[in-house]
Amino acid sequence: MSTEVNVSSEVQEKGKPSIFGFITSPVVQFEKMKSNPVIWGPLLLIVVLTVVTTILAVYTPQTQEALQQQKEAGIEVSSTVSMVTGAVGGVIGMVAMLAFTSLILFLIAKLGTGKTTYRQMFSLNLFVTFITVIGQLINPGVAALAHTSANVTSLNGMVGAKGAMGGVFNSIEIFSIWGLILTAVGLQKVANVSKAASIITVIILFILGAAISGVGGAASEALKGAGL
């Protein structure tokens, strides 16, 4: 009986990790990822979701207001052009970000005496990004349908702060935090990084993300104040 259980467990771990199964059983998918890190299926799904998110973003009140202001200033940009340029830019930016952040995770795993490959970290990053992209899809979707702000899943959706503080509050977002937790677990399961090192890593990533969001929020308010 014990032999049968071990064989069954071994077969399960050697199967392909499921991107949709990642929602309910991430640890199982991480175990499979160690021996079979998949890339193309999850990457294609993320690209499709990114395009859909970009299209929805055009119909949010914030984007429509910006397009109207441009029109009044004599710079008329159609919604179709905005969707196409946004989708292309979004996909290129997403792929570049995935490649770069996967490299960072790979280096962190190596520094943390973890045993891994770049392909494994890229696969891990894709699966975690799938979770965060769901949040990015929900926000403009709700905003477009309900005519609300496009940050309903973040703390700032309740607070409504502006400037740097608004950027920081935007970074405290359900799906982003979920993604950070999964990243910590993934580093332990896929790269054998210690629990302490993985937790420190995601805390640093969160602080950096909050700082970048804060600077972005402050810059956005400064541009608005300057009429740009």
DODRENBA-410533 format. One record per atom (N, C-alpha, C): residue in one letter; x, y, z; atom name. Coordinates in nm, 3 decimals. Layout:
N
  rest     east    north       up  atom
     A        X        Y        Z    CA
...
//
This chain:
228
  rest     east    north       up  atom
     M    0.084   -0.122    0.000     N
     M    0.000    0.000    0.000    CA
     M    0.087    0.126    0.000     C
     S    0.192    0.125    0.086     N
     S    0.281    0.240    0.094    CA
     S    0.350    0.264   -0.038     C
     T    0.389    0.156   -0.105     N
     T    0.455    0.169   -0.234    CA
     T    0.363    0.231   -0.337     C
     E    0.235    0.192   -0.336     N
     E    0.138    0.245   -0.430    CA
     E    0.117    0.394   -0.407     C
     V    0.112    0.435   -0.281     N
     V    0.094    0.576   -0.249    CA
     V    0.213    0.657   -0.297     C
     N    0.335    0.605   -0.275     N
     N    0.455    0.676   -0.317    CA
     N    0.463    0.689   -0.468     C
     V    0.426    0.582   -0.539     N
     V    0.427    0.585   -0.686    CA
     V    0.325    0.686   -0.736     C
     S    0.205    0.687   -0.674     N
     S    0.101    0.781   -0.714    CA
     S    0.145    0.924   -0.692     C
     S    0.211    0.948   -0.578     N
     S    0.259    1.083   -0.547    CA
     S    0.366    1.126   -0.646     C
     E    0.455    1.033   -0.682     N
     E    0.563    1.063   -0.776    CA
     E    0.507    1.097   -0.913     C
     V    0.408    1.021   -0.958     N
     V    0.345    1.047   -1.088    CA
     V    0.278    1.183   -1.088     C
     Q    0.210    1.215   -0.975     N
     Q    0.141    1.344   -0.965    CA
     Q    0.239    1.459   -0.975     C
     E    0.353    1.449   -0.905     N
     E    0.451    1.556   -0.906    CA
     E    0.517    1.571   -1.043     C
     K    0.524    1.463   -1.121     N
     K    0.589    1.470   -1.252    CA
     K    0.494    1.517   -1.361     C
     G    0.364    1.532   -1.331     N
     G    0.270    1.580   -1.431    CA
     G    0.289    1.729   -1.455     C
     K    0.219    1.779   -1.556     N
     K    0.229    1.921   -1.587    CA
     K    0.149    2.003   -1.485     C
     P    0.206    2.114   -1.439     N
     P    0.131    2.200   -1.347    CA
     P    0.016    2.268   -1.421     C
     S   -0.097    2.283   -1.354     N
     S   -0.217    2.343   -1.414    CA
     S   -0.230    2.488   -1.371     C
     I   -0.243    2.577   -1.468     N
     I   -0.257    2.720   -1.437    CA
     I   -0.387    2.749   -1.364     C
     F   -0.494    2.676   -1.397     N
     F   -0.621    2.698   -1.328    CA
     F   -0.623    2.625   -1.194     C
     G   -0.555    2.510   -1.187     N
     G   -0.543    2.439   -1.061    CA
     G   -0.461    2.517   -0.960     C
     F   -0.384    2.613   -1.009     N
     F   -0.300    2.695   -0.923    CA
     F   -0.383    2.778   -0.826     C
     I   -0.507    2.809   -0.864     N
     I   -0.594    2.891   -0.779    CA
     I   -0.630    2.816   -0.650     C
     T   -0.660    2.688   -0.662     N
     T   -0.706    2.611   -0.546    CA
     T   -0.597    2.525   -0.483     C
     S   -0.496    2.485   -0.560     N
     S   -0.391    2.398   -0.505    CA
     S   -0.253    2.442   -0.553     C
     P   -0.208    2.559   -0.510     N
     P   -0.079    2.610   -0.559    CA
     P    0.040    2.523   -0.521     C
     V    0.039    2.464   -0.401     N
     V    0.153    2.384   -0.357    CA
     V    0.172    2.263   -0.448     C
     V    0.062    2.198   -0.488     N
     V    0.069    2.084   -0.579    CA
     V    0.132    2.125   -0.711     C
     Q    0.091    2.242   -0.762     N
     Q    0.145    2.290   -0.890    CA
     Q    0.293    2.325   -0.878     C
     F    0.332    2.380   -0.763     N
     F    0.474    2.410   -0.741    CA
     F    0.557    2.282   -0.742     C
     E    0.506    2.177   -0.682     N
     E    0.578    2.050   -0.678    CA
     E    0.597    1.995   -0.820     C
     K    0.492    2.007   -0.903     N
     K    0.502    1.961   -1.041    CA
     K    0.598    2.049   -1.121     C
     M    0.601    2.176   -1.086     N
     M    0.684    2.273   -1.156    CA
     M    0.833    2.243   -1.141     C
     K    0.872    2.180   -1.032     N
     K    1.013    2.149   -1.009    CA
     K    1.069    2.059   -1.118     C
     S    0.987    1.963   -1.164     N
     S    1.034    1.871   -1.268    CA
     S    0.981    1.905   -1.406     C
     N    0.878    1.987   -1.413     N
     N    0.817    2.018   -1.543    CA
     N    0.768    2.163   -1.546     C
     P    0.861    2.259   -1.552     N
     P    0.821    2.400   -1.555    CA
     P    0.764    2.440   -1.692     C
     V    0.634    2.461   -1.700     N
     V    0.570    2.495   -1.827    CA
     V    0.577    2.647   -1.849     C
     I    0.582    2.686   -1.976     N
     I    0.598    2.828   -2.010    CA
     I    0.487    2.878   -2.105     C
     W    0.473    2.814   -2.220     N
     W    0.397    2.873   -2.330    CA
     W    0.248    2.885   -2.304     C
     G    0.186    2.783   -2.244     N
     G    0.043    2.791   -2.216    CA
     G    0.009    2.904   -2.121     C
     P    0.072    2.911   -2.003     N
     P    0.047    3.022   -1.911    CA
     P    0.080    3.158   -1.970     C
     L    0.189    3.165   -2.048     N
     L    0.228    3.293   -2.109    CA
     L    0.120    3.341   -2.207     C
     L    0.068    3.250   -2.289     N
     L   -0.037    3.286   -2.384    CA
     L   -0.162    3.335   -2.310     C
     L   -0.198    3.267   -2.202     N
     L   -0.316    3.306   -2.125    CA
     L   -0.298    3.445   -2.064     C
     I   -0.179    3.472   -2.011     N
     I   -0.152    3.603   -1.952    CA
     I   -0.156    3.712   -2.058     C
     V   -0.104    3.684   -2.177     N
     V   -0.109    3.782   -2.286    CA
     V   -0.254    3.813   -2.323     C
     V   -0.338    3.710   -2.334     N
     V   -0.479    3.730   -2.367    CA
     V   -0.548    3.813   -2.258     C
     L   -0.524    3.780   -2.132     N
     L   -0.586    3.853   -2.022    CA
     L   -0.538    3.998   -2.018     C
     T   -0.412    4.019   -2.054     N
     T   -0.357    4.155   -2.058    CA
     T   -0.427    4.237   -2.166     C
     V   -0.450    4.177   -2.282     N
     V   -0.519    4.246   -2.391    CA
     V   -0.662    4.280   -2.349     C
     V   -0.731    4.185   -2.288     N
     V   -0.870    4.209   -2.243    CA
     V   -0.873    4.321   -2.139     C
     T   -0.777    4.318   -2.047     N
     T   -0.769    4.422   -1.944    CA
     T   -0.749    4.560   -2.006     C
     T   -0.663    4.568   -2.107     N
     T   -0.637    4.694   -2.174    CA
     T   -0.762    4.747   -2.244     C
     I   -0.835    4.657   -2.307     N
     I   -0.959    4.697   -2.375    CA
     I   -1.061    4.750   -2.275     C
     L   -1.076    4.680   -2.163     N
     L   -1.170    4.724   -2.060    CA
     L   -1.129    4.859   -2.002     C
     A   -0.997    4.880   -1.989     N
     A   -0.947    5.004   -1.929    CA
     A   -0.987    5.128   -2.010     C
     V   -1.004    5.110   -2.140     N
     V   -1.045    5.223   -2.226    CA
     V   -1.183    5.274   -2.188     C
     Y   -1.267    5.185   -2.134     N
     Y   -1.405    5.222   -2.102    CA
     Y   -1.425    5.263   -1.956     C
     T   -1.317    5.274   -1.880     N
     T   -1.330    5.321   -1.742    CA
     T   -1.354    5.472   -1.742     C
     P   -1.421    5.524   -1.638     N
     P   -1.447    5.669   -1.633    CA
     P   -1.321    5.753   -1.643     C
     Q   -1.211    5.707   -1.581     N
     Q   -1.086    5.784   -1.583    CA
     Q   -1.032    5.798   -1.725     C
     T   -1.031    5.688   -1.801     N
     T   -0.979    5.692   -1.938    CA
     T   -1.070    5.774   -2.028     C
     Q   -1.200    5.758   -2.014     N
     Q   -1.294    5.834   -2.095    CA
     Q   -1.281    5.984   -2.069     C
     E   -1.259    6.018   -1.943     N
     E   -1.238    6.160   -1.908    CA
     E   -1.111    6.213   -1.972     C
     A   -1.004    6.132   -1.969     N
     A   -0.877    6.174   -2.029    CA
     A   -0.891    6.192   -2.179     C
     L   -0.963    6.101   -2.245     N
     L   -0.986    6.111   -2.389    CA
     L   -1.067    6.235   -2.423     C
     Q   -1.164    6.268   -2.338     N
     Q   -1.246    6.386   -2.359    CA
     Q   -1.164    6.513   -2.344     C
     Q   -1.074    6.514   -2.246     N
     Q   -0.987    6.630   -2.226    CA
     Q   -0.894    6.650   -2.345     C
     Q   -0.845    6.539   -2.398     N
     Q   -0.759    6.547   -2.516    CA
     Q   -0.836    6.601   -2.636     C
     K   -0.961    6.558   -2.647     N
     K   -1.045    6.604   -2.758    CA
     K   -1.069    6.754   -2.748     C
     E   -1.096    6.802   -2.626     N
     E   -1.119    6.945   -2.605    CA
     E   -0.994    7.027   -2.632     C
     A   -0.878    6.963   -2.614     N
     A   -0.751    7.032   -2.639    CA
     A   -0.709    7.022   -2.785     C
     G   -0.794    6.961   -2.866     N
     G   -0.765    6.948   -3.008    CA
     G   -0.686    6.826   -3.044     C
     I   -0.669    6.737   -2.950     N
     I   -0.596    6.612   -2.975    CA
     I   -0.696    6.498   -2.963     C
     E   -0.757    6.461   -3.074     N
     E   -0.861    6.359   -3.070    CA
     E   -0.800    6.221   -3.100     C
     V   -0.818    6.131   -3.004     N
     V   -0.769    5.994   -3.019    CA
     V   -0.888    5.900   -3.004     C
     S   -0.912    5.818   -3.104     N
     S   -1.028    5.728   -3.100    CA
     S   -1.006    5.616   -2.998     C
     S   -1.117    5.559   -2.952     N
     S   -1.109    5.449   -2.856    CA
     S   -1.038    5.328   -2.917     C
     T   -1.058    5.308   -3.048     N
     T   -0.995    5.194   -3.115    CA
     T   -0.843    5.208   -3.114     C
     V   -0.795    5.329   -3.147     N
     V   -0.650    5.354   -3.145    CA
     V   -0.595    5.334   -3.005     C
     S   -0.669    5.383   -2.905     N
     S   -0.626    5.369   -2.765    CA
     S   -0.617    5.223   -2.726     C
     M   -0.715    5.143   -2.770     N
     M   -0.716    5.001   -2.736    CA
     M   -0.600    4.928   -2.802     C
     V   -0.576    4.955   -2.931     N
     V   -0.470    4.886   -3.003    CA
     V   -0.332    4.921   -2.948     C
     T   -0.307    5.051   -2.933     N
     T   -0.176    5.093   -2.881    CA
     T   -0.157    5.047   -2.737     C
     G   -0.266    5.053   -2.660     N
     G   -0.257    5.008   -2.521    CA
     G   -0.232    4.859   -2.511     C
     A   -0.298    4.781   -2.597     N
     A   -0.282    4.635   -2.595    CA
     A   -0.139    4.596   -2.635     C
     V   -0.088    4.658   -2.741     N
     V    0.048    4.627   -2.787    CA
     V    0.150    4.665   -2.680     C
     G    0.135    4.786   -2.628     N
     G    0.227    4.831   -2.523    CA
     G    0.216    4.747   -2.398     C
     G    0.092    4.708   -2.363     N
     G    0.070    4.626   -2.244    CA
     G    0.133    4.489   -2.255     C
     V    0.122    4.427   -2.373     N
     V    0.179    4.294   -2.394    CA
     V    0.332    4.300   -2.391     C
     I    0.389    4.399   -2.462     N
     I    0.534    4.413   -2.463    CA
     I    0.587    4.439   -2.322     C
     G    0.519    4.529   -2.252     N
     G    0.560    4.561   -2.116    CA
     G    0.549    4.441   -2.023     C
     M    0.441    4.363   -2.039     N
     M    0.421    4.246   -1.954    CA
     M    0.530    4.141   -1.976     C
     V    0.560    4.112   -2.102     N
     V    0.663    4.012   -2.133    CA
     V    0.799    4.057   -2.082     C
     A    0.830    4.186   -2.101     N
     A    0.959    4.238   -2.053    CA
     A    0.967    4.231   -1.901     C
     M    0.856    4.264   -1.835     N
     M    0.853    4.259   -1.689    CA
     M    0.870    4.116   -1.638     C
     L    0.804    4.021   -1.705     N
     L    0.815    3.881   -1.665    CA
     L    0.959    3.832   -1.678     C
     A    1.024    3.868   -1.788     N
     A    1.163    3.825   -1.810    CA
     A    1.255    3.884   -1.704     C
     F    1.235    4.011   -1.672     N
     F    1.323    4.079   -1.576    CA
     F    1.299    4.029   -1.434     C
     T    1.172    4.022   -1.392     N
     T    1.143    3.979   -1.255    CA
     T    1.179    3.831   -1.234     C
     S    1.170    3.751   -1.340     N
     S    1.212    3.611   -1.329    CA
     S    1.362    3.602   -1.306     C
     L    1.437    3.690   -1.370     N
     L    1.581    3.695   -1.349    CA
     L    1.612    3.733   -1.205     C
     I    1.536    3.831   -1.152     N
     I    1.556    3.872   -1.013    CA
     I    1.529    3.755   -0.919     C
     L    1.419    3.682   -0.942     N
     L    1.388    3.566   -0.859    CA
     L    1.496    3.459   -0.869     C
     F    1.549    3.440   -0.989     N
     F    1.654    3.342   -1.011    CA
     F    1.779    3.378   -0.931     C
     L    1.817    3.505   -0.935     N
     L    1.935    3.552   -0.862    CA
     L    1.913    3.542   -0.712     C
     I    1.791    3.577   -0.669     N
     I    1.760    3.568   -0.526    CA
     I    1.769    3.424   -0.479     C
     A    1.715    3.332   -0.561     N
     A    1.720    3.189   -0.526    CA
     A    1.864    3.140   -0.515     C
     K    1.949    3.187   -0.604     N
     K    2.090    3.146   -0.601    CA
     K    2.159    3.203   -0.477     C
     L    2.130    3.329   -0.445     N
     L    2.190    3.390   -0.327    CA
     L    2.140    3.323   -0.200     C
     G    2.015    3.276   -0.205     N
     G    1.958    3.208   -0.090    CA
     G    1.993    3.061   -0.087     C
     T    2.097    3.023   -0.158     N
     T    2.146    2.884   -0.167    CA
     T    2.040    2.788   -0.220     C
     G    1.948    2.842   -0.298     N
     G    1.848    2.757   -0.360    CA
     G    1.901    2.691   -0.486     C
     K    1.845    2.577   -0.523     N
     K    1.885    2.506   -0.644    CA
     K    1.771    2.517   -0.745     C
     T    1.794    2.595   -0.848     N
     T    1.687    2.618   -0.945    CA
     T    1.745    2.657   -1.080     C
     T    1.658    2.671   -1.178     N
     T    1.697    2.718   -1.311    CA
     T    1.614    2.841   -1.344     C
     Y    1.659    2.916   -1.445     N
     Y    1.583    3.034   -1.486    CA
     Y    1.445    2.993   -1.539     C
     R    1.439    2.881   -1.609     N
     R    1.311    2.833   -1.662    CA
     R    1.212    2.805   -1.548     C
     Q    1.259    2.747   -1.440     N
     Q    1.171    2.720   -1.327    CA
     Q    1.119    2.850   -1.266     C
     M    1.207    2.949   -1.253     N
     M    1.166    3.076   -1.196    CA
     M    1.073    3.153   -1.290     C
     F    1.094    3.136   -1.421     N
     F    1.005    3.200   -1.518    CA
     F    0.866    3.136   -1.509     C
     S    0.863    3.005   -1.496     N
     S    0.736    2.934   -1.483    CA
     S    0.664    2.975   -1.355     C
     L    0.740    2.978   -1.244     N
     L    0.683    3.023   -1.116    CA
     L    0.625    3.163   -1.129     C
     N    0.701    3.251   -1.192     N
     N    0.659    3.390   -1.209    CA
     N    0.532    3.400   -1.293     C
     L    0.522    3.318   -1.396     N
     L    0.403    3.317   -1.481    CA
     L    0.278    3.278   -1.401     C
     F    0.291    3.174   -1.321     N
     F    0.176    3.127   -1.243    CA
     F    0.133    3.232   -1.141     C
     V    0.230    3.295   -1.076     N
     V    0.197    3.399   -0.977    CA
     V    0.137    3.521   -1.047     C
     T    0.192    3.556   -1.163     N
     T    0.141    3.670   -1.240    CA
     T   -0.002    3.646   -1.285     C
     F   -0.037    3.521   -1.312     N
     F   -0.175    3.487   -1.348    CA
     F   -0.270    3.533   -1.239     C
     I   -0.232    3.517   -1.113     N
     I   -0.316    3.560   -1.001    CA
     I   -0.328    3.713   -0.999     C
     T   -0.217    3.783   -1.014     N
     T   -0.222    3.929   -1.008    CA
     T   -0.295    3.988   -1.128     C
     V   -0.283    3.921   -1.243     N
     V   -0.353    3.969   -1.364    CA
     V   -0.505    3.957   -1.346     C
     I   -0.549    3.858   -1.271     N
     I   -0.693    3.846   -1.242    CA
     I   -0.742    3.974   -1.173     C
     G   -0.663    4.022   -1.077     N
     G   -0.698    4.147   -1.010    CA
     G   -0.698    4.265   -1.105     C
     Q   -0.599    4.267   -1.194     N
     Q   -0.593    4.376   -1.293    CA
     Q   -0.710    4.371   -1.389     C
     L   -0.764    4.253   -1.411     N
     L   -0.880    4.237   -1.499    CA
     L   -1.008    4.279   -1.429     C
     I   -1.020    4.244   -1.301     N
     I   -1.141    4.276   -1.225    CA
     I   -1.158    4.427   -1.209     C
     N   -1.050    4.497   -1.179     N
     N   -1.060    4.640   -1.149    CA
     N   -1.117    4.724   -1.263     C
     P   -1.061    4.719   -1.385     N
     P   -1.121    4.798   -1.493    CA
     P   -1.257    4.743   -1.535     C
     G   -1.278    4.611   -1.517     N
     G   -1.409    4.553   -1.551    CA
     G   -1.518    4.612   -1.465     C
     V   -1.496    4.616   -1.335     N
     V   -1.593    4.675   -1.242    CA
     V   -1.607    4.825   -1.268     C
     A   -1.495    4.892   -1.292     N
     A   -1.497    5.037   -1.316    CA
     A   -1.578    5.071   -1.441     C
     A   -1.560    4.991   -1.547     N
     A   -1.631    5.017   -1.672    CA
     A   -1.781    4.991   -1.659     C
     L   -1.817    4.887   -1.584     N
     L   -1.958    4.850   -1.570    CA
     L   -2.032    4.937   -1.467     C
     A   -1.964    4.965   -1.356     N
     A   -2.029    5.038   -1.246    CA
     A   -1.991    5.186   -1.243     C
     H   -1.903    5.228   -1.334     N
     H   -1.857    5.368   -1.340    CA
     H   -1.796    5.412   -1.207     C
     T   -1.706    5.329   -1.156     N
     T   -1.636    5.360   -1.032    CA
     T   -1.487    5.375   -1.060     C
     S   -1.407    5.392   -0.955     N
     S   -1.263    5.400   -0.972    CA
     S   -1.209    5.261   -1.008     C
     A   -1.091    5.259   -1.072     N
     A   -1.034    5.133   -1.119    CA
     A   -0.939    5.070   -1.017     C
     N   -0.971    5.082   -0.890     N
     N   -0.886    5.022   -0.787    CA
     N   -0.971    4.964   -0.675     C
     V   -1.077    4.893   -0.713     N
     V   -1.173    4.843   -0.615    CA
     V   -1.117    4.734   -0.525     C
     T   -1.011    4.666   -0.568     N
     T   -0.955    4.558   -0.486    CA
     T   -0.838    4.603   -0.399     C
     S   -0.809    4.734   -0.399     N
     S   -0.700    4.786   -0.318    CA
     S   -0.755    4.864   -0.199     C
     L   -0.668    4.891   -0.104     N
     L   -0.706    4.970    0.013    CA
     L   -0.749    5.110   -0.028     C
     N   -0.688    5.162   -0.134     N
     N   -0.723    5.296   -0.178    CA
     N   -0.863    5.302   -0.238     C
     G   -0.917    5.186   -0.275     N
     G   -1.055    5.183   -0.322    CA
     G   -1.151    5.227   -0.215     C
     M   -1.113    5.207   -0.088     N
     M   -1.196    5.251    0.024    CA
     M   -1.154    5.387    0.076     C
     V   -1.023    5.415    0.073     N
     V   -0.970    5.539    0.130    CA
     V   -0.983    5.655    0.033     C
     G   -0.948    5.631   -0.094     N
     G   -0.956    5.736   -0.195    CA
     G   -0.850    5.843   -0.181     C
     A   -0.731    5.807   -0.134     N
     A   -0.623    5.905   -0.117    CA
     A   -0.563    5.943   -0.251     C
     K   -0.498    6.059   -0.255     N
     K   -0.434    6.109   -0.377    CA
     K   -0.283    6.116   -0.357     C
     G   -0.213    6.140   -0.466     N
     G   -0.070    6.161   -0.460    CA
     G    0.008    6.039   -0.417     C
     A    0.119    6.063   -0.344     N
     A    0.208    5.956   -0.303    CA
     A    0.137    5.856   -0.212     C
     M    0.057    5.905   -0.117     N
     M   -0.013    5.815   -0.026    CA
     M   -0.114    5.730   -0.102     C
     G   -0.178    5.789   -0.202     N
     G   -0.272    5.712   -0.284    CA
     G   -0.201    5.600   -0.357     C
     G   -0.079    5.627   -0.406     N
     G   -0.001    5.524   -0.474    CA
     G    0.036    5.411   -0.380     C
     V    0.073    5.447   -0.257     N
     V    0.108    5.346   -0.158    CA
     V   -0.013    5.259   -0.125     C
     F   -0.129    5.324   -0.104     N
     F   -0.251    5.250   -0.072    CA
     F   -0.295    5.162   -0.190     C
     N   -0.267    5.207   -0.313     N
     N   -0.300    5.126   -0.430    CA
     N   -0.219    4.996   -0.432     C
     S   -0.097    5.000   -0.376     N
     S   -0.012    4.881   -0.376    CA
     S   -0.058    4.777   -0.273     C
     I   -0.140    4.821   -0.177     N
     I   -0.195    4.727   -0.079    CA
     I   -0.323    4.669   -0.139     C
     E   -0.304    4.571   -0.224     N
     E   -0.413    4.518   -0.307    CA
     E   -0.423    4.367   -0.288     C
     I   -0.545    4.317   -0.282     N
     I   -0.572    4.177   -0.247    CA
     I   -0.492    4.080   -0.333     C
     F   -0.500    4.094   -0.466     N
     F   -0.437    3.997   -0.555    CA
     F   -0.285    4.011   -0.555     C
     S   -0.235    4.134   -0.535     N
     S   -0.091    4.155   -0.528    CA
     S   -0.033    4.090   -0.403     C
     I   -0.102    4.105   -0.291     N
     I   -0.056    4.043   -0.166    CA
     I   -0.064    3.891   -0.178     C
     W   -0.172    3.842   -0.238     N
     W   -0.185    3.698   -0.264    CA
     W   -0.067    3.649   -0.347     C
     G   -0.030    3.727   -0.448     N
     G    0.082    3.692   -0.534    CA
     G    0.214    3.689   -0.458     C
     L    0.234    3.782   -0.366     N
     L    0.357    3.785   -0.287    CA
     L    0.366    3.662   -0.196     C
     I    0.253    3.626   -0.136     N
     I    0.251    3.507   -0.050    CA
     I    0.286    3.383   -0.132     C
     L    0.227    3.373   -0.251     N
     L    0.255    3.258   -0.339    CA
     L    0.401    3.257   -0.384     C
     T    0.458    3.375   -0.404     N
     T    0.599    3.383   -0.443    CA
     T    0.688    3.328   -0.333     C
     A    0.656    3.361   -0.208     N
     A    0.734    3.310   -0.094    CA
     A    0.724    3.158   -0.087     C
     V    0.603    3.106   -0.105     N
     V    0.583    2.961   -0.102    CA
     V    0.655    2.895   -0.219     C
     G    0.645    2.958   -0.337     N
     G    0.709    2.902   -0.456    CA
     G    0.860    2.895   -0.445     C
     L    0.921    2.999   -0.388     N
     L    1.066    2.997   -0.369    CA
     L    1.108    2.881   -0.279     C
     Q    1.026    2.851   -0.179     N
     Q    1.057    2.740   -0.089    CA
     Q    1.037    2.605   -0.159     C
     K    0.927    2.590   -0.232     N
     K    0.892    2.461   -0.291    CA
     K    0.970    2.430   -0.419     C
     V    0.989    2.532   -0.503     N
     V    1.052    2.510   -0.633    CA
     V    1.204    2.523   -0.625     C
     A    1.252    2.624   -0.550     N
     A    1.396    2.651   -0.546    CA
     A    1.463    2.609   -0.416     C
     N    1.384    2.554   -0.322     N
     N    1.439    2.511   -0.193    CA
     N    1.504    2.625   -0.115     C
     V    1.453    2.747   -0.133     N
     V    1.500    2.862   -0.055    CA
     V    1.443    2.851    0.086     C
     S    1.517    2.892    0.185     N
     S    1.470    2.882    0.323    CA
     S    1.347    2.970    0.345     C
     K    1.267    2.934    0.444     N
     K    1.145    3.009    0.475    CA
     K    1.177    3.154    0.510     C
     A    1.281    3.173    0.591     N
     A    1.319    3.309    0.632    CA
     A    1.361    3.393    0.513     C
     A    1.444    3.335    0.424     N
     A    1.492    3.409    0.307    CA
     A    1.377    3.444    0.212     C
     S    1.282    3.352    0.195     N
     S    1.170    3.378    0.105    CA
     S    1.079    3.487    0.160     C
     I    1.058    3.488    0.291     N
     I    0.974    3.590    0.353    CA
     I    1.040    3.727    0.343     C
     I    1.171    3.732    0.370     N
     I    1.244    3.859    0.359    CA
     I    1.238    3.911    0.216     C
     T    1.248    3.820    0.120     N
     T    1.244    3.858   -0.022    CA
     T    1.113    3.926   -0.058     C
     V    1.001    3.866   -0.019     N
     V    0.871    3.923   -0.057    CA
     V    0.843    4.052    0.019     C
     I    0.895    4.065    0.140     N
     I    0.879    4.191    0.215    CA
     I    0.953    4.303    0.142     C
     I    1.075    4.273    0.097     N
     I    1.152    4.373    0.022    CA
     I    1.080    4.408   -0.109     C
     L    1.027    4.306   -0.178     N
     L    0.955    4.331   -0.303    CA
     L    0.832    4.418   -0.279     C
     F    0.763    4.393   -0.168     N
     F    0.644    4.473   -0.136    CA
     F    0.683    4.618   -0.108     C
     I    0.789    4.638   -0.030     N
     I    0.833    4.774    0.002    CA
     I    0.875    4.849   -0.124     C
     L    0.949    4.781   -0.211     N
     L    0.990    4.844   -0.337    CA
     L    0.869    4.880   -0.423     C
     G    0.772    4.787   -0.430     N
     G    0.651    4.812   -0.508    CA
     G    0.572    4.929   -0.454     C
     A    0.560    4.938   -0.321     N
     A    0.488    5.048   -0.258    CA
     A    0.559    5.181   -0.283     C
     A    0.693    5.178   -0.276     N
     A    0.771    5.300   -0.300    CA
     A    0.754    5.349   -0.444     C
     I    0.760    5.255   -0.539     N
     I    0.742    5.291   -0.680    CA
     I    0.602    5.345   -0.705     C
     S    0.501    5.282   -0.643     N
     S    0.363    5.329   -0.658    CA
     S    0.346    5.467   -0.597     C
     G    0.412    5.490   -0.484     N
     G    0.405    5.621   -0.420    CA
     G    0.465    5.731   -0.506     C
     V    0.581    5.703   -0.565     N
     V    0.645    5.800   -0.654    CA
     V    0.558    5.825   -0.777     C
     G    0.499    5.716   -0.830     N
     G    0.411    5.730   -0.946    CA
     G    0.289    5.813   -0.915     C
     G    0.230    5.791   -0.796     N
     G    0.114    5.870   -0.755    CA
     G    0.146    6.016   -0.738     C
     A    0.262    6.046   -0.680     N
     A    0.304    6.185   -0.661    CA
     A    0.330    6.252   -0.796     C
     A    0.394    6.178   -0.888     N
     A    0.422    6.233   -1.021    CA
     A    0.293    6.261   -1.097     C
     S    0.195    6.171   -1.084     N
     S    0.067    6.188   -1.151    CA
     S   -0.005    6.314   -1.103     C
     E   -0.004    6.335   -0.973     N
     E   -0.069    6.454   -0.917    CA
     E    0.004    6.581   -0.959     C
     A    0.138    6.573   -0.968     N
     A    0.216    6.689   -1.010    CA
     A    0.185    6.726   -1.154     C
     L    0.169    6.626   -1.240     N
     L    0.136    6.651   -1.380    CA
     L   -0.004    6.710   -1.393     C
     K   -0.097    6.660   -1.313     N
     K   -0.231    6.716   -1.316    CA
     K   -0.231    6.862   -1.271     C
     G   -0.150    6.889   -1.167     N
     G   -0.141    7.026   -1.118    CA
     G   -0.082    7.120   -1.221     C
     A    0.004    7.066   -1.306     N
     A    0.067    7.147   -1.411    CA
     A   -0.019    7.154   -1.536     C
     G   -0.133    7.086   -1.531     N
     G   -0.223    7.086   -1.647    CA
     G   -0.180    6.997   -1.758     C
     L   -0.098    6.897   -1.728     N
     L   -0.049    6.805   -1.831    CA
     L   -0.123    6.673   -1.824     C
//
